Amino acid sequence: MTLKSGNALADEHASVIKGKVILVTGVTLGGLGGGFVLAVARAQPSLLILAGRSTAKLEQTAKAVTEQFPDVKTRVLELDLISLAAVRKAAETVNGWKDVPQIDVLVNNAGVMAIPWAVSPEGYESQLAINHLGHFLFTNLIMDKLLKSPAPRIVIVSSNGHRLSPIRFDDPNFKDGKIYNKWTAYGQSKTANQLMAISLAEKLGKKNNLSVYSVQPGLVISNLGSHLKLFGDDTSDLDEMKGIDAFMGCHLAWIDYATFFEAQTPEQAAAKLVHAAFGPALTPNGAYLEEYRVASPWTDVILPWATSSVEAERCWKLTEKLIGQEFSY
């Protein structure tokens, strides 16, 4: 694999990026979202809306953009994805911005990976709450502004970690933690990301010229997994994940991660988000992208439970039930 850079892709798609209003969740410097923001800023978007839980970190990223690209406008948005109430408040704020009548591109990047058992204020397993439920609610609550764009696009960061679990339709909350496994929960949330992309594309794509893609960013050197024991002398967390892969019969159980996957800097991995957000439209709409193309079930790690329209609709209905709100399109 030849590693590209977010900067190079932003230069390549500069004419598409210029003048766009772009909202990105999870934009901490040194992470994938921060790399994406700094890459696209060089192409003069009209406005970068930086959304995340920590106002201080949002301000740091906004300052970095302003210092490097003083003509690019930024706006920060406090968005705590684990709380549905906080998500509603953030969406209300966005919808109240009279000077931002439309949003052209939404990148749902924020997320957590394989964290200990915890629940959201509403009582839901935290990985599902942050990675999926919060983004689902936020996206749909600001949908009117997205659909005012002539060619809106939504990019949802997923992972080949979706292989670790389908949606647990009868027990998404792991018996309230009694049978919790951090990797299975991560897999469930990443499967939900891909199914959300499928549903949005099917429900809104054709009649609104909306493109939606989920993306596998690859192995990124960031703080996302800094709490995990993955490499070095202690690989216990990696071994736990490989145990699930072995049970599933997935070849990733028996590979050497240190040599099989090429580690990327956030700026390199951001190239995949830039391509998904601003590259040519891909078929089918709602697809899961890997290495700048639609992933193939014949050659890539992509499971049928994350590509099924039936599973997508089931996940949509379950999510509506969990958040207590329906979105009929």
Residue pairs with C-beta under 8 A, 6 or more apart in sequence:
1 262
1 291
3 262
3 264
3 268
3 271
4 268
4 271
4 292
5 39
5 267
5 268
5 270
5 271
6 35
6 36
6 38
6 39
6 40
6 267
6 268
6 269
6 270
6 271
6 273
6 274
7 39
7 42
7 267
8 271
9 39
9 270
9 271
9 274
9 275
9 278
9 279
10 17
10 39
10 40
10 42
10 43
10 274
10 278
11 42
11 43
13 43
13 274
13 275
13 278
13 279
14 42
14 43
14 44
16 278
17 40
17 43
17 44
17 45
17 278
18 43
18 44
18 45
19 44
19 45
19 46
20 45
20 46
20 104
20 105
21 45
21 46
21 47
21 49
21 100
21 102
21 103
21 104
21 105
21 149
22 40
22 45
22 47
22 48
22 49
22 103
22 104
22 105
22 106
22 107
22 277
23 49
23 51
23 77
23 94
23 103
23 105
23 106
23 107
23 142
24 33
24 36
24 37
24 48
24 49
24 50
24 51
24 106
24 107
24 109
25 33
25 51
25 52
25 79
25 81
25 107
25 108
25 109
25 110
25 135
25 138
26 32
26 33
26 51
26 52
26 109
26 110
26 111
27 33
27 34
27 36
27 37
27 50
27 51
27 52
27 57
27 58
27 61
27 109
28 34
28 52
28 54
28 57
28 60
28 61
28 223
29 57
29 60
29 61
29 64
30 222
30 223
30 266
31 220
31 222
31 223
31 224
31 266
32 109
32 157
32 217
32 220
32 222
32 224
32 266
32 269
32 270
32 273
33 52
33 107
33 109
33 110
34 61
34 64
34 266
35 265
35 266
35 267
35 268
35 269
35 270
36 107
36 109
36 270
36 273
36 274
37 48
37 50
37 61
37 65
38 64
38 65
38 68
38 267
38 270
39 267
39 270
39 271
39 274
40 48
40 274
40 277
40 278
41 48
41 65
41 68
41 69
41 72
42 68
42 69
44 69
44 71
44 72
45 72
46 73
47 73
47 74
47 75
47 100
48 65
48 72
48 73
48 74
48 75
49 74
49 75
49 76
49 77
49 94
49 100
49 103
50 58
50 61
50 62
50 74
50 75
50 76
50 77
51 58
51 76
51 77
51 78
51 79
51 90
51 110
52 58
52 77
52 78
52 79
52 110
53 78
53 79
53 80
53 81
53 110
55 76
55 78
58 76
58 77
58 78
59 76
61 74
62 74
62 75
62 76
65 72
65 74
66 72
66 74
75 100
77 90
77 93
77 94
78 86
78 90
79 86
79 87
79 90
79 110
79 134
79 138
80 86
80 87
80 90
80 134
81 87
81 110
81 129
81 130
81 131
81 133
81 134
81 135
81 138
82 120
82 121
82 126
82 129
82 130
82 134
83 120
83 121
83 122
83 134
84 120
84 121
84 122
84 133
84 134
84 137
84 323
84 324
85 121
87 134
87 137
87 138
87 141
88 137
88 141
90 138
91 137
91 138
91 141
91 142
92 141
94 100
94 103
94 142
94 145
95 141
95 142
95 144
95 145
100 145
101 145
101 148
102 145
102 146
102 148
102 149
103 142
103 145
103 146
103 148
103 149
103 152
104 146
104 149
104 151
104 152
104 153
105 152
105 153
105 154
105 155
105 277
105 278
106 139
106 142
106 146
106 152
106 153
106 154
106 155
107 154
107 155
107 157
107 273
107 277
108 135
108 138
108 139
108 154
108 155
108 156
108 157
108 193
109 155
109 157
109 273
110 130
110 135
111 130
111 131
111 157
111 189
111 224
112 126
112 127
112 130
112 131
112 224
113 127
113 159
113 161
113 186
113 224
113 225
113 228
114 127
114 182
114 183
114 185
114 186
114 225
114 228
114 237
114 241
115 126
115 127
115 182
115 227
116 182
117 125
117 126
117 174
117 177
117 180
117 182
118 125
118 126
119 125
119 126
119 129
119 173
119 177
120 126
120 129
120 130
120 133
122 129
122 322
123 173
124 133
124 172
124 173
124 322
125 172
125 173
125 174
125 177
125 180
125 185
127 182
127 185
127 186
127 188
127 189
128 172
128 173
128 185
128 188
128 189
128 192
130 189
131 186
131 189
131 190
131 192
131 193
132 189
132 192
132 193
132 196
132 319
133 319
133 322
133 323
135 156
135 193
135 196
136 192
136 196
136 319
136 323
137 323
137 325
139 146
139 154
139 196
139 200
140 327
143 204
143 327
146 152
146 154
146 210
147 204
147 208
147 210
150 209
151 209
151 211
152 208
152 209
152 210
152 211
153 210
153 211
153 212
153 213
153 276
153 277
153 278
154 197
154 200
154 210
154 211
154 212
154 213
155 212
155 213
155 214
155 215
155 273
155 276
155 277
156 193
156 194
156 196
156 197
156 212
156 213
156 214
156 215
157 193
157 214
157 215
157 217
157 273
158 190
158 193
158 194
158 197
158 214
158 215
158 216
158 288
158 306
159 186
159 190
159 193
159 216
159 217
160 216
160 252
160 290
160 300
160 301
160 302
161 183
161 186
161 187
161 190
162 187
162 190
162 191
162 193
162 194
162 302
162 303
162 306
163 187
163 245
163 248
163 250
163 252
163 301
163 302
163 303
164 183
164 184
164 186
164 187
164 188
164 190
164 241
164 244
164 245
164 248
165 183
165 184
165 185
165 186
165 187
165 188
165 191
166 188
166 191
166 303
166 305
166 306
166 311
167 188
167 191
167 192
167 195
167 305
167 311
167 314
167 315
167 318
168 174
168 188
169 314
169 318
172 188
172 318
172 322
174 180
174 181
174 184
174 185
181 244
182 240
183 240
183 241
183 244
184 244
187 244
190 306
191 303
191 305
191 306
191 315
192 315
192 319
193 214
194 214
194 288
194 306
194 307
195 306
195 308
195 311
195 312
195 315
195 316
196 214
196 312
196 315
196 316
196 319
197 212
197 213
197 214
197 286
197 287
197 288
198 286
198 307
198 308
198 309
198 312
199 286
199 312
199 313
199 315
199 316
200 210
200 212
200 286
201 210
201 211
201 212
201 284
201 285
201 286
202 285
202 286
202 309
202 312
203 329
204 210
204 212
204 329
205 211
205 212
205 285
205 286
206 285
210 285
211 281
211 282
211 285
212 285
212 286
213 276
213 282
213 286
213 287
213 288
213 289
214 287
214 288
214 289
215 272
215 273
215 276
215 288
215 289
215 290
216 272
216 288
216 289
216 290
216 295
217 264
217 269
217 272
217 273
218 261
218 262
218 264
218 269
218 272
219 257
219 261
219 262
219 263
219 264
220 263
220 264
220 265
220 266
220 269
221 263
221 264
221 265
221 266
222 266
228 237
228 238
229 235
229 236
229 237
229 238
230 237
230 238
230 257
231 238
231 257
231 258
238 257
242 252
242 253
242 254
243 253
245 251
245 252
245 253
246 253
246 254
250 301
252 301
271 292
272 289
272 291
272 292
275 289
275 292
276 289
279 292
282 289
282 293
282 294
283 294
284 294
287 294
287 295
288 294
288 295
288 302
288 306
288 307
289 295
290 300
290 302
295 302
296 302
297 304
297 307
305 311
320 326
320 327
